[in-house]
Amino acid sequence: MTQTHILIAGAGPVGLVSALVLGKAGMKVTVLEAASALSMDLRASTFHPPTLDMLARFGLTDALVAQGLVARYTQQRDRHEGVVAEFDMTLLQGDTDHPFRLQCEQWKLTQLIKQQLDALPDVTLRFSTKLESVTQTAGKVQASVSTDGQADRIEADYMIGADGAWSATRRALDIEFEGFTYPERFLVISTDFEYADHLPRLSYVNYCSDPEEWCVLLRVPTLWRVLFPTRPEESDEYVMSDDAVQARLQNLLPQPQPYNTLHRTLYKVHQRVARQFRQGRVFLAGDAAHINNPLGGMGMNGGVHDAMNLTDKPLQVIQHGASPDLLDRYERQRRTIAIEYINASTARNKREIEERDPVVRKRTQDELRETAADPVRAKAYLRKSSMIDALERAESIA
Ligand SMILES: Cc1cc2nc3c(=O)[nH]c(=O)nc-3n(C[C@H](O)[C@H](O)[C@H](O)COP(=O)(O)OP(=O)(O)OC[C@H]3O[C@@H](n4cnc5c(N)ncnc54)[C@H](O)[C@@H]3O)c2cc1C
């Protein structure tokens, strides 16, 4: 029997998790990555409990925990008044083996996976290799690629487009990316300033609402990351300038010295879901399939959940004789979650954190306080924010 060949575009967390599952199951896997090395950008920094449960199967969770920070609590705060509600993740004991959020940079996951992939003889990572276009017949997928400008063609049985928000796979298949782009961009600044010494009762994950300028304070092992919205009329140059960055940080917490900043990232934020997650033998996963604002930390986590759901389907068909109809279940399950859950939750999180109406703000804060004070309601809240409900909902879709 010939070995099934699965082509994956993109060596981000979603492409590499997919490659690991398929490679460990004995598939021949080729991963195309346009960049010359794995990205070291500071992007996702939160791993939700079910993602840690999934990665534990490959020994990745212990390795990530060793390099990250275990966040037992998450907080909803008022930027000026401090803690509104604190949620204790240990309430999730029994629902997950990892009742905490792990604060750890996403590049640590991809580096760890690469170490395992390098030991799998049937998995090939092709760096500096860009997917240009995709065509398919009833039985095969053909990809045109270029490696350092040199054109090549690769044939495979199935393909996963995990090539990010600007997915060449999605564009080659002419699949619409439905949704919208917010008018404001988000700015992430990282600093070695120790906020916990100055803001009382700060946890590692803090969503700070404010009618003028909300922010999110996230701890990773060596840094604090501060996320701010910017105003649409501010130019990129101004937002990224030392003066504007210092003004934002000083306005949040005045200090006699300028802040030492280590990274600044300004990015557009979208709520979009691909109209199809499958076209014939080609599937979309992760940011290629859905993108959302970062409030709630659901982008990378949702993408890893896509990868786990998707890769199981061809394995069931190829190795266990399941009907090829099973392949359609991926879109039914994961597109539903992207729309009903990931995009809906992150859009609601943004509305709540930026709410300007004082009556609505007070009502939201009162509800959060009451929810956190009641263990039954707090657990229900955490099951939703940790994406446990979303995974159970996906499983319920035939
Ligand atoms: C500032 C920021 C903060 C974030 N914070 C969080 C968070 O806290 N929690 C969370 O869950 N998510 C967060 N996200 C989102 C998260 O980073 C993404 O959801 C995640 O990276 C998606 O992974 P992916 O593998 O689908 O795509 P990507 O990580 O974008 O990887 C795609 C890969 O494909 C490659 N590629 C692109 N085009 C081609 C091509 N034509 N040929 C070959 N290769 C190609 C790219 O080089 C890249 O390596 C954040 C994002 C940003 C920008």
The ligand as an SDF file (V2000), in Angstrom:
LIG
                    3D

 53 58  0  0  0  0  0  0  0  0999 V2000
   -0.1000   40.4690   18.4450 C   0  0  0  0  0  0  0  0  0  0  0  0
   -0.8980   39.1960   18.4610 C   0  0  0  0  0  0  0  0  0  0  0  0
   -1.2710   38.6460   19.6770 C   0  0  0  0  0  0  0  0  0  0  0  0
   -1.9940   37.4570   19.7140 C   0  0  0  0  0  0  0  0  0  0  0  0
   -2.3450   36.9240   20.9230 N   0  0  0  0  0  0  0  0  0  0  0  0
   -3.0220   35.7440   20.9740 C   0  0  0  0  0  0  0  0  0  0  0  0
   -3.3290   35.0810   22.2210 C   0  0  0  0  0  0  0  0  0  0  0  0
   -2.9990   35.5770   23.3200 O   0  0  0  0  0  0  0  0  0  0  0  0
   -3.9690   33.8760   22.1880 N   0  0  0  0  0  0  0  0  0  0  0  0
   -4.3220   33.2770   21.0020 C   0  0  0  0  0  0  0  0  0  0  0  0
   -4.8900   32.1710   21.0360 O   0  0  0  0  0  0  0  0  0  0  0  0
   -4.0350   33.8630   19.8060 N   0  0  0  0  0  0  0  0  0  0  0  0
   -3.3900   35.0690   19.7600 C   0  0  0  0  0  0  0  0  0  0  0  0
   -3.0520   35.6340   18.5510 N   0  0  0  0  0  0  0  0  0  0  0  0
   -3.4050   34.9510   17.3190 C   0  0  0  0  0  0  0  0  0  0  0  0
   -2.4060   33.8520   17.0120 C   0  0  0  0  0  0  0  0  0  0  0  0
   -1.0900   34.3680   16.9860 O   0  0  0  0  0  0  0  0  0  0  0  0
   -2.7900   33.2310   15.6810 C   0  0  0  0  0  0  0  0  0  0  0  0
   -4.1470   32.8250   15.7750 O   0  0  0  0  0  0  0  0  0  0  0  0
   -1.8970   32.0390   15.3630 C   0  0  0  0  0  0  0  0  0  0  0  0
   -0.5800   32.4370   15.0770 O   0  0  0  0  0  0  0  0  0  0  0  0
   -2.4760   31.2960   14.1640 C   0  0  0  0  0  0  0  0  0  0  0  0
   -1.6240   30.2440   13.8430 O   0  0  0  0  0  0  0  0  0  0  0  0
   -1.5750   29.7010   12.3670 P   0  0  0  0  0  0  0  0  0  0  0  0
   -0.6120   28.5650   12.4110 O   0  0  0  0  0  0  0  0  0  0  0  0
   -2.9530   29.4700   11.8590 O   0  0  0  0  0  0  0  0  0  0  0  0
   -1.0210   30.9070   11.4860 O   0  0  0  0  0  0  0  0  0  0  0  0
    0.3690   31.6790   11.5870 P   0  0  0  0  0  0  0  0  0  0  0  0
    0.9230   31.6280   12.9610 O   0  0  0  0  0  0  0  0  0  0  0  0
    0.1310   33.0100   10.9680 O   0  0  0  0  0  0  0  0  0  0  0  0
    1.3270   30.8140   10.6680 O   0  0  0  0  0  0  0  0  0  0  0  0
    1.1820   30.7920    9.2690 C   0  0  0  0  0  0  0  0  0  0  0  0
    2.5200   30.4300    8.6560 C   0  0  0  0  0  0  0  0  0  0  0  0
    2.3300   30.3060    7.2460 O   0  0  0  0  0  0  0  0  0  0  0  0
    3.4300   30.9060    6.5800 C   0  0  0  0  0  0  0  0  0  0  0  0
    2.9670   31.2790    5.2270 N   0  0  0  0  0  0  0  0  0  0  0  0
    2.1570   32.2920    4.8950 C   0  0  0  0  0  0  0  0  0  0  0  0
    1.9450   32.3000    3.5670 N   0  0  0  0  0  0  0  0  0  0  0  0
    2.6310   31.2570    3.0580 C   0  0  0  0  0  0  0  0  0  0  0  0
    2.7880   30.7230    1.7490 C   0  0  0  0  0  0  0  0  0  0  0  0
    2.2010   31.2810    0.6700 N   0  0  0  0  0  0  0  0  0  0  0  0
    3.5550   29.6280    1.5870 N   0  0  0  0  0  0  0  0  0  0  0  0
    4.1610   29.0290    2.6620 C   0  0  0  0  0  0  0  0  0  0  0  0
    4.0580   29.5070    3.9280 N   0  0  0  0  0  0  0  0  0  0  0  0
    3.2800   30.5920    4.1270 C   0  0  0  0  0  0  0  0  0  0  0  0
    3.8070   32.0870    7.4410 C   0  0  0  0  0  0  0  0  0  0  0  0
    5.1320   32.4920    7.2280 O   0  0  0  0  0  0  0  0  0  0  0  0
    3.5790   31.5180    8.8590 C   0  0  0  0  0  0  0  0  0  0  0  0
    4.7440   30.9260    9.3730 O   0  0  0  0  0  0  0  0  0  0  0  0
   -2.3510   36.8280   18.4940 C   0  0  0  0  0  0  0  0  0  0  0  0
   -1.9830   37.3940   17.2640 C   0  0  0  0  0  0  0  0  0  0  0  0
   -1.2640   38.5740   17.2330 C   0  0  0  0  0  0  0  0  0  0  0  0
   -0.8810   39.1570   15.9130 C   0  0  0  0  0  0  0  0  0  0  0  0
  1  2  1  0
  2  3  1  0
  2 52  2  0
  3  4  2  0
  4  5  1  0
  4 50  1  0
  5  6  2  0
  6  7  1  0
  6 13  1  0
  7  8  2  0
  7  9  1  0
  9 10  1  0
 10 11  2  0
 10 12  1  0
 12 13  2  0
 13 14  1  0
 14 15  1  0
 14 50  1  0
 15 16  1  0
 16 17  1  0
 16 18  1  0
 18 19  1  0
 18 20  1  0
 20 21  1  0
 20 22  1  0
 22 23  1  0
 23 24  1  0
 24 25  2  0
 24 26  1  0
 24 27  1  0
 27 28  1  0
 28 29  2  0
 28 30  1  0
 28 31  1  0
 31 32  1  0
 32 33  1  0
 33 34  1  0
 33 48  1  0
 34 35  1  0
 35 36  1  0
 35 46  1  0
 36 37  1  0
 36 45  1  0
 37 38  2  0
 38 39  1  0
 39 40  1  0
 39 45  2  0
 40 41  1  0
 40 42  2  0
 42 43  1  0
 43 44  2  0
 44 45  1  0
 46 47  1  0
 46 48  1  0
 48 49  1  0
 50 51  2  0
 51 52  1  0
 52 53  1  0
M  END
$$$$
